[in-house]
């Protein structure tokens, strides 16, 4: 007994969308051209903050 077309769509559409979301998330910094800094206290896309942290030697 095979699956209907609606059942296949229910299985495949979320799987494909999830995969595309993961790929987009993985390459987001390359797509936007922005550098980011992450540690346990901060997630920063602020270019000024990233430059300041580089000067302080924390990055």
N, C-alpha and C positions, 0 to 999 in steps of 0.2 A: 504494500500500500504506500503510494508516494504522497508527497506533500503537494498541496494546492499552490497556485501562483501567489495567493495572498499570504500563505504561510512562508513561502520562500522570501517574499518581500519583507515580511516581518522579521525574518532572521538576517537577511543580507543588508538591508538599508541601514539599520543602526550599527552594524559591524563596519560597513564601509565608511560611514560618517565618523565613527570613533577612530578608525585608522587614519583618516584624513586630518582629524583634529590633532592626533598625536604627532603626525608629520609636521603640520603647521606649527605646533608648539615647539617642536624640536629645532626648527629652523627660523623661528621668529626673529632672533637677534640678527641673523644674516639678511632676512627679508627687510627689516627696518633699518639696518645699518647702525643700530645703537648698541653700545656696550653696557653691560649691566654688572652689578656687584651684589652678591648674595652672601650673607652669613646668618648666624642664628638670631640676630637682632634686627636685620634690615634687608629689604629688597629695594634696590635703587636703580632707577633708569635716569636719574638726574646726572647729566654730564658734568656739572660743576662739582658734585659730590664725588664722582668717580675720579676726577682730576685731583681733588683735594686729598683723597685717600691714597692716590699714587704718590703724591709729593710727601706724604707722611710715612710712606713705606708700608702701609697696611694692605696694599693691593699689589 
